[in-house]
Amino acid sequence: MTSKNIIVDLTRGDKLDGKNYDIWHRKMQYLLNEQGVLETLSVKRVLPAEGIASEHEKEIYNKWIKEDRTTQYTMLSAMQDDLIGQFEIFETAKDMWDNLNITFGQTSSTRLRALNLKFLQYIKDPKHSMAEHLRAMSAMIRDLKTAGNELTDEQQVLAVIRSLPDPEWSQMKLPMTYSENIKTFNDISRHLELEAERLEVNRSVALVARSEKRSGIAPKRKKRHNNGAQKKWNQAP
């Protein structure tokens, strides 16, 4: 994603609203780094004492002042209107950034814990198809990544296997866990969709068989004709 695209996102569609702080602050850092002013988020300079400071120190301070104002303007431009008044009162970009983290970062930590708990406890809903279940898990994996917790391929695979309900899938969990052909989320997704399709076919066949048994329908047998006896009967006087 280019800095131009990020500017469009942050100043139009993805302005900070308090609920999207995770992705907002990541995009903001990327943008400020592209602009060459990222340092202002962690550095706050003091006005050099008049008559003591060297010209070089004054130049450094004046350069920081300009960069700090650029950072403040960039951040405020990427906020919803109701938040601008709350954060424009801070004198430096660092103060503004720190208070944004205090206001929304703690909420993000709470959200991350909630997402982790939901993901670890998630079990396939019997009303959902396997495709629907896998889409739900994929969405949770994306949410966790956005919140700052990027799961490894192994963690994703093990979580999907753990989410399969017993007893229907109990005998398949161990082989899938140690399968050399299942290493990524896409691998386990393809495998489970095929298995779900096979199980559905088996259920349908069993259902038809039980239905025929209850209704007393027996398989049709071919009639066997005794042609010799029939011929003999026809030739009798």
C-alpha positions in Angstrom: 0.0 0.0 0.0 1.5 3.4 -1.0 1.6 6.4 1.2 -0.8 8.2 -1.1 -3.4 5.4 -0.6 -2.9 5.5 3.1 -3.5 9.3 3.2 -6.7 8.8 1.3 -7.8 6.0 3.8 -6.9 8.1 6.9 -8.4 11.4 5.7 -11.6 10.0 4.2 -12.8 6.5 5.0 -10.6 5.3 7.9 -10.5 8.3 10.2 -10.0 7.5 13.8 -13.3 7.0 15.6 -12.2 5.2 18.7 -13.1 1.7 17.5 -10.5 1.4 14.8 -7.5 2.5 16.7 -5.5 -0.8 16.1 -5.3 -0.4 12.3 -5.4 3.4 12.5 -2.2 3.8 14.6 -0.4 1.2 12.4 -1.2 3.1 9.2 -0.4 6.4 10.9 3.1 5.2 11.8 3.7 4.0 8.3 2.6 7.3 6.9 4.7 9.4 9.3 7.7 7.3 8.5 7.2 7.9 4.8 7.0 11.7 5.5 10.2 11.5 7.5 8.6 12.7 10.8 8.1 9.5 12.7 10.7 10.5 15.3 8.3 13.2 16.6 6.1 10.5 18.2 8.9 9.7 20.6 11.0 12.9 20.9 10.1 16.2 22.6 12.6 19.0 22.4 13.0 21.9 24.8 13.5 25.5 23.5 17.2 26.3 23.8 18.2 29.0 26.3 18.6 32.3 24.6 22.2 33.5 24.4 23.6 30.0 25.3 22.4 27.7 22.5 24.6 27.3 19.4 23.3 28.0 15.9 23.3 24.2 15.3 21.1 23.6 18.3 18.7 26.3 17.2 18.5 24.7 13.7 17.7 21.3 15.2 15.0 22.8 17.4 13.4 24.8 14.6 13.5 21.7 12.3 11.8 19.7 15.1 9.1 22.4 15.5 8.2 22.2 11.8 8.1 18.4 11.8 6.1 18.3 15.0 3.5 20.6 13.6 3.3 18.4 10.5 2.8 15.3 12.6 0.1 17.0 14.7 -1.7 18.3 11.6 -1.5 14.8 10.0 -3.0 13.1 13.0 -5.8 15.6 13.6 -6.7 15.5 9.9 -7.2 11.7 10.3 -9.6 12.0 13.2 -13.4 12.2 13.3 -14.6 15.8 14.0 -15.7 15.0 17.5 -12.2 13.8 18.5 -10.3 16.7 17.1 -11.3 19.0 20.0 -10.3 16.4 22.5 -6.7 16.0 21.2 -5.8 19.4 19.6 -5.1 20.8 23.1 -1.8 18.9 23.4 1.3 21.0 22.7 3.4 18.3 21.0 2.8 15.4 18.7 4.4 13.1 21.3 1.9 14.3 24.0 -1.0 13.8 21.5 0.2 10.3 20.5 0.7 9.2 24.1 -2.7 10.3 25.1 -4.3 8.6 22.1 -2.7 5.4 23.3 -3.9 5.9 26.9 -7.5 6.6 25.6 -7.8 3.9 23.0 -4.8 1.6 23.4 -6.0 0.1 26.7 -9.4 -0.6 25.0 -7.5 -2.3 22.3 -5.7 -4.6 24.8 -9.1 -5.5 26.3 -10.4 -6.2 22.8 -7.4 -8.4 21.9 -8.0 -10.5 25.0 -11.6 -10.9 24.1 -10.7 -11.9 20.5 -8.2 -14.5 21.8 -10.7 -16.0 24.2 -13.4 -16.1 21.5 -11.0 -17.8 19.1 -9.7 -20.4 21.5 -13.3 -21.3 22.6 -14.9 -21.3 19.2 -16.7 -24.6 18.2 -18.4 -25.2 14.9 -22.1 -24.4 15.1 -24.2 -27.5 14.0 -26.4 -25.2 11.9 -23.4 -23.9 9.9 -21.9 -25.7 6.9 -18.2 -26.4 6.9 -17.6 -23.5 4.4 -19.5 -21.1 6.7 -17.5 -22.3 9.7 -14.1 -21.8 7.9 -15.1 -18.3 6.8 -15.9 -17.4 10.4 -12.6 -18.7 11.6 -10.8 -16.9 8.8 -12.5 -13.7 9.8 -11.3 -14.1 13.5 -7.8 -14.8 12.3 -7.8 -11.5 10.4 -9.3 -9.7 13.4 -6.5 -11.0 15.6 -3.9 -9.9 13.1 -5.4 -6.4 13.0 -5.4 -6.3 16.8 -1.7 -7.2 16.9 -1.7 -10.9 17.2 -0.6 -12.6 14.0 -1.0 -16.4 14.4 1.5 -18.8 12.9 0.3 -21.4 10.3 0.6 -24.1 13.0 -1.5 -22.2 15.4 -4.2 -21.6 12.8 -4.3 -25.3 11.8 -4.5 -26.5 15.4 -7.2 -24.0 16.2 -9.3 -25.2 13.3 -8.9 -28.8 14.3 -9.8 -28.0 17.9 -13.0 -26.3 16.8 -14.4 -29.4 15.2 -17.2 -30.9 17.3 -17.1 -34.4 19.0 -18.0 -37.2 18.5 -18.4 -36.7 14.7 -14.8 -35.5 14.2 -13.1 -37.1 17.2 -11.4 -39.9 15.2 -10.1 -37.6 12.5 -8.5 -35.0 14.8 -5.3 -36.9 15.6 -4.5 -37.9 12.0 -5.1 -34.3 10.8 -2.9 -32.9 13.5 0.1 -34.9 12.4 -0.6 -35.0 8.7 2.4 -33.9 6.5 -0.1 -32.6 3.9 -1.8 -30.1 6.3 0.5 -27.2 7.1 -1.6 -24.1 6.5 -5.1 -22.7 6.9 -5.7 -23.3 3.2 -4.6 -26.9 3.5 -6.9 -27.7 6.4 -9.8 -25.8 4.7 -9.5 -28.0 1.6 -9.2 -31.2 3.6 -12.2 -30.4 5.8 -14.5 -29.4 2.9 -13.8 -32.7 1.2 -14.3 -34.6 4.4 -17.6 -32.8 5.1 -18.8 -33.6 1.6 -17.9 -37.3 2.1 -19.7 -37.3 5.5 -22.8 -35.7 4.0 -23.0 -38.3 1.3 -22.6 -41.1 3.8 -25.4 -39.6 5.9 -27.7 -39.3 2.9 -27.1 -43.0 2.0 -27.8 -44.1 5.6 -30.9 -42.0 5.7 -32.3 -43.6 2.6 -31.5 -47.1 3.8 -33.3 -46.5 7.2 -36.3 -45.0 5.4 -36.6 -48.0 3.1 -36.3 -50.4 6.1 -39.1 -48.6 8.0 -41.4 -48.6 5.0 -40.8 -52.3 4.3 -39.4 -51.8 0.9 -37.2 -54.7 -0.1 -34.8 -54.7 -3.0 -36.3 -56.0 -6.2 -35.1 -59.4 -7.3 -34.9 -60.7 -10.9 -37.5 -63.4 -11.7 -35.9 -66.7 -12.7 -37.8 -68.5 -15.5 -37.5 -72.3 -15.8 -37.6 -72.4 -19.6 -37.2 -76.2 -19.7 -40.2 -76.8 -17.4 -42.3 -74.3 -19.3 -41.4 -76.0 -22.6 -42.3 -79.4 -21.2 -45.7 -78.0 -20.0 -46.5 -76.6 -23.4 -45.7 -80.0 -25.1 -47.9 -82.0 -22.7 -51.0 -83.6 -24.4 
